[in-house]
Amino acid sequence: MGATSFTDNYNHLLSDIMYIDSNIPGPGIQIDDFESQFSVGCSCYQICNDDCSCIRYTRNYIDNRLIFDNKSSIIECNPSCKCMENCGNRLVQNGPLDCLTVKVATNTLMGFGLFTTKLIQKGQFICEYAGEVIGIDEAKRRFEENKIQGHMNYVLVVSEFIGEKRIMTCIDPSKFGNIGRYSNHSCQPNAMLVPVRVDIIVPRLCLFAIKDIAFMEEITFNYAGDVCTSNQNFSETPCLCGSLACIGYLPHCPV
C-alpha cells in the first residue's frame, strides 16, 4: 500500500472553535519545546534500514501501517534526516486520511461523532487528536472548571513511560482543535492513540485503527488508553458508548 498524503482541509461545524491542523502551546508549556526542532537526523541513504537511528532497530510501520507490538512511543524521520520523503518512517507527517466526516454520533446523546466514508484497514493512521497543549496545573484547573460549570471535558491526558520516567501530555481541543476532537470514547474502540514525535519534543497524539473500520462506521478510542485501568480512575460521568463491555462510566486519568 502506498503512502496517503492529504492536506488537512477539514473545518469545524461550530464557529466558536478555531481549526488547527497541529498542536499549539498553551498555559504551562515551554514555548521552546515547540520552536526547537530536532537538529540531528538519520544518515540513511534514500530509504531507512533497520539500523536507522530514528527507527531505533525496530520498525514503526510496514506498508504504512502501524506495528502494534512496538514501542510505546514513535519517532518519525524529520527534516534533518537524509532519507527521502517517501521513506517508510514518514507517515503521520503526511496528514490525515481524506475520508473523515463529522455527523451526529451513533448515540445521539453524545453529540457529534467522527465517521469514515471509506474502509480503513487495521494499522492505518487516521488523524491526530490535536489541540492546545497545556501544563498539568492548567489541566487540573480546567477539569475542575468544566465540572463546576457542567461543561463537557475535552482535556485528554496521555502518559508515556520512558524507562522509569513518566511523561504526561495534556491536550485540550475545546477551543482550538482538529477533526480528531470529534472521536468519541468507547469501551470497545476501533482505534487507539499513539504518541508520535516528528520534529519537536512535544508528541503528536495520533489515532490508528486497531481493526478494520467499515464504511460510515464511527471512529472511537478508549479515553484512558492502556494507562488508567483501576476502579478509582473512573469519573462520575456516565459512559454512553453502548458496547457490551461498557464499564458504565467514562475513564479518567488523574493529573
Secondary structure, DSSP 8 states (H G I E B T S, - for coil): ------------SSTTSEE-SS-EE-TT--THHHH---------SBS--TT-TTTTTS-SEETTEE-SSS-SSEE---TT--B-TT-TT--GGG---S-EEEEE-SSGGG-EEEEESS-B-TT-EEEE--EEEE-HHHHHHHHHHHHHHT-----EEEEEEETTEEEEEEEEEEEEE-GGGG-EE-SS-SEEEEEEESSSSS-EEEEEESS-B-TT-B-EE-TTTTT--SGGGEEEEE-----TT--SEEE----
